[in-house]
Amino acid sequence: MPQYLTTRELADLLRIGERKAYDLASSGEIPCVRAMGKLLFPKAEIIAWLNASRSGPQVAEPPLPPIVAGSHDPLLDWALRESGSGLATYYDGSFDGLNRLSDRTAQAAAMHIHEPGGFNTQSLQDAVGNAPVILYQIAHRQRGLLLAPGTSGISGFQDLRDRRVILRQNSAASQHLFDAELDKHGLSRDDLNALPICARTEEELAIALRDGKAEAGFGLGALAGFYDLRFVPTHSERLDLAIWRRAFFDAPMQNLTDFLHSDRFTERAAQLGGYDLSALGHIHYNGASG
């Protein structure tokens, strides 16, 4: 079955207002269908229409590797497998993912970078400029202190002094946020009894706590129940997928995004807990060039 864009999704893709998108459809300038009183736009035909409007020399771009880099998220990781997308993963934090996206050694990067007044957008622009990259929302999710079974006396960052804590790698956005929170509470990493090794994914952190290697870590509420951990929520953050536009409409990424809107994905998010999918698929940024 062909895939279709709504008027709003078309407007986001073309970086125009919805009124202009309606005008293009009414004048017959753009491929569209009318069904049950709604305008729908076949994605493949829209891309072909855009390509037909291209001017200037044709420059072959190297293929993008079918890799999703960036931040590890248990729900997104599950969806990448269950959707049959065929996309490989390389999780080493949001900032590493941005570097790989910019270097074109990944076609997408999962990220959750806290910024003044929002998430991810400025960091993405700083990394890729006005390149044709889409910032596609996955979910809002809960983050906070995960506590090992039997741990007591920790109700917030102020209680972490001299406690055994497992950290994340420096390329992880959660570690940047954790360091900032320590500073707000008059602490630094030197005030913690930090493990000599870091957890490179959210699940590594949760497993280390379950196994009693540390008392606390800064992780996702979604993993608390699965690993019998106590959770002290401190932040809500937006998880986005930054995707090169030319990869967004290829079959692997379309298989993934279609699956994200399925009942199975919704049910899995509810099972894990700590996810808000109400704005799933919202495009927060759409680079203009290319």
N, C-alpha and C positions, 0 to 999 in steps of 0.2 A: 504494500500500500504506500503511495507517495506520501512524503512528509510535507506539512504545510506550516506556514508562518501566519500568525494573527497580524492585524494591522499594526498593533503596538510593536510586535517583534520586528516587523518589516521596518517600521520607523526607526527603531533602535539600530538595526543593521545599517540602514542608509544614513543615519544621523540627521534625520529630518523630523518635522512635526507630524503627528498623526493626520492632521488636516491635509498636509501635502501628500501623504500616502494615499488618502482617499481620492484626492484630485488626480493622481497618477493612474489610479484604477479606473476612475470615471472617464478619463480621456482615452483609455485604451493604450496608454504608454507602457504598461507593465503587466506581465502575466498574472492573472488572478482568476478565481472562480467564486461564484456566489452559491452558498448552500445554507438553507434554513435561515435566510435573512442576514447571513454574515459574509463578509469578504475574507477569503483565504488565499494565500499566495504560495504556490508550489516552490519549495526551497531550491530544488535542482534547476528549475527554469529561471528563478530569480538570479542565481549565480551565473547561469549562461547569459542572461540579459546584461548583467554587469560586465562580464567578460567581453561581450559584443560591443559595449560602449567604450572599451579601453582605447587609449591613444598612446602614441609614443612607441619606442622600440620594444620588441619582445625580448625579455631577459629571462633566461631559464633559472629558476630557483632550485637549489639542492633540496632533495626530499627531507622532510622532517622525520626524525626517528620516532617510532610509535611508543613513546615513553611518557608517562606521567610522573613528574618529579615533585619535590616540595615537601609539604607537611604530611605526616601520616595521620589518617583519620580512619577509625575502624569501620564506620558506616560506608564511607566512600571506597575503602579498600575492598570491602565485601561486594559492593556494587560493580566494581571493575571486573571482578571474577565472575559474578553471577550473570552479568549482562552479556557475557561472551564477546566482550569488546576486542579481545586480543591485544590490548594495550599492556605493556610492561610497566613496572613501577620502580622508582628509585627514590626512596624517602630519606632525606637528610636535612629536613627543615625548610621553612618558607624561604629563607634568604638564599640557601643553596638552590632551591627550585627557581627563584627569580634569575639567578646567574645562568642556570642551564637553559631557561627559556630565552634569555637574551642572547646566549651563544648559539641558539638553535640546536642544542643537543637534547632538547626535550620539546615535545609539541604542546605540553600543558604543564602547569604547576599549581598544586593546591597550596593555599596560603591563608593566614589569619593574622595579619599584622595590624596591631592596634595603632591608630593614627589620631591626631587631634581632630575630633569631630567625625570620625568614621573608621573605615578599615580598608587596607590594601591598595586603594586607588592611587594615592600619591607615590607609594613605593613602586607600583607597577610602572607608572609614568617615568619615574626616576631611572628605572632599569632599562626600559625599551623605548622611551620617548613617545612619539606619536605613531609607532608602528601598528600594523593591523592586528591587534590582539584584543580579544573579548574577555571581559571579566564577568564570569557567570556564577551567580550565587547558588551554593548548595544548601546551606542551612545556617541558622544561629544555633550555637551550642553552649553548654555550661562548662566553665573551667573553674578550678579551685584547688584546694589542698586535699589530696588523697592520703589517707592515714592507714597504716598497717593494722591488722587485727590486734586488739589489745592495747593499742596506743591511747594514752590519755594525756591531758594537760595541754593540748594544742587546739585552740579555737580560731587562730588567725596567724598572720605572718609574725606578729609580735612575739609569739611563743616559740619561734624556731631557733632561738639562740641555743647553741651547744647540742641541738638535736641531730640525730642521724638523718640526713636528707640526701635523696638522689636527685641529681641535676640532669638537665638535657644538654645537648651539644650547643655550641655558641651560634650555629647557623639556624637554630630553632627559634621561631618567634616567641614561643612560650618561655624560653630562657631569658630573652630580652625583657619580656614583661615581668618575669619573676625577679630579675635583678632590679628593675625599676621599683617594684613593690617593696623589696628589701630596703632600698634606699629611703623610701617614704617612711619606713618604720625605724630608721636609724640603724640599719643593719647592712652587712655586706656578706659575701660568700665566706670571708674569713671568720665570721662569727658562727658559722655552721660547722657541724661535724659531717662534712660532705663526703660521700663515697669517692674513692679515687677514680672510678669509671662512671661515665654518664650513660643514660638511657637514650638510644637513638630513635626510638619510636614511642608512641603513647602506650602501647601494650608492653614493651620492655619495662617501662616505668612501673606499670601496674603489677606485672609479674614479680619484679624485685621487691615491691612492698608486700605482696601476698606471701612471698617466701621469707619475709622477715629480714631482708638485707638492709632495709632502711625503715625509718618510722614515718617519713612524710615525703611527698613529692608533689609537684605542681602539674596536675593532669586533668583529664576529662571526667566529668561526672558520669558519662555513659558507660565507663568501665568499672565503676564502683561495685555495682551489683554482681557483675560477672566474676569479680575477683575477691568478693567478700571484704571490701574496703569501706571505711567510713569516708564521707565526702563533706567538705566544708566549702560550699559555693562562694566564689568571690568575684567572678567575671562572667559576662555574656559576650561572646565574640562571633563574628561572621566568618564562615568558611566559604571561600570562593575558589573557583577553578579559572585560572588565567590560561587562555587557549589561543594559539595562533589561528586567525580567522580561516585560513585555507585548510587547516586541519579540522576545524569545527564542523564542516559540512561533509567530511569524509566518513565512510561507513563505520570505522571503529568508534569515533567520537559520537556519531549519531546513535549507534547501538547503546552507548553508555547513557547519553542524555534521554533517550526514549525510556530506558529502564528506570532512570531516576524519577520519572513521572508515573511509574507503575504502582499498583497496589502492594506488590511484594516489597518495594523499597519503603513505602509508607509504613507497612507493618513492621519491617525490620527496625526502622527508626523508633517506633513506639516501644518495641521490645527492649532496645538498648536504653531508651530514656535520655533526657537531656538535650533533645534536638527539636528545633522549631523549623518546620518545612514550609511555613506559610508563604514565603517569598521565593521558593525554589524556582530557579530559571530566570530570575530577574537579572538583566544585564546592567551592571553598574558603570561599565566603561567600554567604549568601542573605538579603538584607534582609527584614525581617519585615513592615513596614507596607505599605499600599497594597493 
